[in-house]
Amino acid sequence: MDNYKDTAQAWHGKNIDVKVLFSIAGLATQIWIENEQGSLLIDTGDGTLRDIVANKLDFKKIRGVLYTHGHFDHIGGLHSILSFLRMVGRTEPLPIIAPDGCIEVSSTIDNFIKCYTDSIPYDILYNKGNPDDYHEISGMIIKPYPVVHCGSIMNGRILDQIPAFGYRISCRDEHIAISGDTGDCPALRELVRDTDLAIIEASYKDSANISKDILKKVHLSEDIAIEIGKTAKKYMLVHKIRR
């Protein structure tokens, strides 16, 4: 993949370290966030298992998995992650958070449990996320932000809006924003503003030839993502369509 290396970005803060394992729109997105107590996975697109191994990250540090939404390029590696943790004998419960109504995540978990009912050595703690709730995992405070994201297909047709979250993840006085897939909406701008690092999707190269409906309801362009990113102290652009 010509721009594979461009997707691997890292940031080291005072309390939180961030590694974008991979992020190309329509293929896969997976982000690793770690503090001294453990790590979170944000989305698990296809190849997450491979990317964790390739980056020499420790599966034992995984304390939870957060999903921004249920599209295949964000959840395609979930069954593999659950199966690997079963194989290596994890015993610690695994919290999983996804927007309420994210049937792709809930059905994958249900199918995994159906396949291995009597031989899963850990509990899966599935939380149907509510935007009014705060969650704490390994000393990281997680706040969901409901963003606007509709499905789309190659002919440009916009499909129905789906449940989708961005997340603000805080550890002590450090704050990270994860946009997830989103159009330009007020919740996204609130999520990003004044954070130490914002990880923002930028699917399209520029907005010049993209309809306003798509930019408001489906994905951002780089110019809009940069504008929003500048309201944070630092930002990364991810989820680019192959240029």
N, C-alpha and C positions, 0 to 999 in steps of 0.2 A: 504494500500500500504506500503510494508515494508520500502521503503526508502523515503516515503513522507517527513518526517521531514528533511531529508538531503537536500531537494530542497529549503527550506526556509532559505535564507541567507540575511543578512542586513549589510549595511555599512553606517557610518555617517561621512560626510566630513565637511569642514568649511562652505560650501555654498549649498551643495547638499546632500540629504539623499537617499539611494537606498534600496529597499526591493524586493528581488526575491520572488514573491508570490508562484510560483510553476514552476517547469521546469523538465519534464521528456520527453525524445525524443519519439515521436509517440503518446503522450497523450496530453500534453498542456505545453505552456510556457507563462508566464505573469510577467512583471517586472514593478514596481512602482518607479518613480523617482520624488522627491519633493524638492522644494526650498521654500523660504519664501513667494513667490507669488502664488504658485500653484503646480500642479503635472502633469506628463506625464505618460501615459501607453505605454509601449513598448510591442507590441503583446498582443492579447487577446484570448488565447486558451480557450477551453471548461472549464467552471468553474470559469472564471474570476470574475463574479458577486459574486459568493459564497466566493471567496478568499478575495475580497475587504471587504465584510461584516465581515468575520471571523477575519480579521486583524484590524477591527474597524477603517478603513480608511474612509475619508470623500469624497463622490462622488462629492460634491460641489467644491472640489479643482481641479478636472480634467480639464485641460486646452487644452489638445490635446492627440491624439493617433497616435503612429508611428508603422508602420508595416515593419518588415524585409523582409517578403516574404509571399506568399499566401497559404502555406500548411496548412492543416486543423488544425494541432496541434498548430498553431500560430494565426489563425483567427476564430476558431470555436465559440468563445464567442461574436463576434462582434454584431450580431443581438440582443442578450440579453442585451448588454450594451446600444445600441441605444434605445431599447424598454424601459429599466429601466429609462433612462434619460427622455424619453417622458412621462412615467408614473408619475414621480415626478415633472414634469413641468419645466424642465430646459429651460431657455430663452437665455442663453449665447451661441453664435455660437461655434461649435465644429470643430476645425481643425483636419483633418485626413490626414496623409502623408503615401504613399506607393510607391514602385518602379513603374515607368511607365510600363504598361503591366501586372500589378498584377490584373488579372481579377477576382480572388476570392474576393478581397476586394471591387472592384468597383461594381461587380454584387450583393454582399450582400447589399451594400448601396442602389443601385438602387431598389432592391426588397423591402427593408424596406420602402423607399419612396413611392413605388407603393402601399404597403399595407396600409399606413397611410397618404396619400397625404394631407388630409385636417386637420390633427390633430397633426402635429409635431410642437411643440412650439419653436424649436430652428433650426438654419440653420446649415447644415453640409457643411463644407468648405473642399472639397476633393481636395488634391493636388497630382497630378501624379509626384512624385519626380524626380528631375534631379540631378545627382551627382555634377553638377557645381553650384548648388544653396545652399545658407545658409538660414535657417529659424530661426526666433526668436519667442518663445512662453514663456510667463511669465518670461522673463529675462534669459531664457536658449537659447543659440545659438546651433543650430542643423545642423550638417554637415553629409550628406549621403556619404557612401563609397560603390561603387559597388563591391560586393564580388562574388565569384564563388560558385554556388550551383545548383546541378542537383537533380532531383527527383530520387528515387530508390524504389524498391519493395523487398519483403522478399527473393526472390531467388538470390539477389545480382545484378540483372540487373540495370545498370545505365541508367536513362532516360535523356531527353533533359535538357539543362541548362534553368533555369527560372530567371526572374528578381529578384534580391536579394540585399539588402542593409545591411551593418553594419552602425552604427551611432556613431559619436563623439558628446557628449553633454557637453557644457561648460557653466559655470556660474562664472563670474569674472575670477579668475585665477585657477579654478578647472576644470578638464577635465575627463569625463567618456567615456569609449569605450564599445560599445555593439556589439559583433561580428555578432549576428544573426546566422543562419545556414550557414556554409561555409566550403569549402575545404581550404587547405593551399595555399594561394595566396598572391602575393605582396601587394595588397590593404589591406588585413587583417593585415599584419605585420606593414604597415604604420599607419593604424588606431590605433593600440594598443600602439605603441612605445611612451614612455614618458608620458603616461596618469597617472592620480592619481589612477584610478581604471579601470581595464579591466574585463568585464564579457564575458567569452569565452565559446563557446560550446565545449563539450568534449564527444561526443556521445559514442565512443568506449573506452573500458578499456585500451587497448594498441594497438600499431601499428603492433605488430609482425605477426598477422595472417590476417591483412587487406590489400587488394591490394593497390598499390600506386595510381591507378586511383581513387579509392573511397576516399582516403585521400586528393587527390588534387581537386576532383570535387564535393564531396558530404558532408562528415563530417570529423571532426578532432578526433583524439584519445587523451587520457589524456596526454600522454608524449609529443605530439606535442603542445597541448594547454598550458601545463606548460612551455615549452620552449618559446613560444610566450608571455605568461603571464609574464614571468620574465623581459621582456623589459618594463613593466609598473611598477609603484611603488608598487601596490598591484593588486591581481587578484582573481576572483571567477570562478570556473568551474561549468557550468550548462548544461542542455539538455543531461544528461547522459541516455543512454539506461538502462532500469532496469537491475541491476547487478544480 
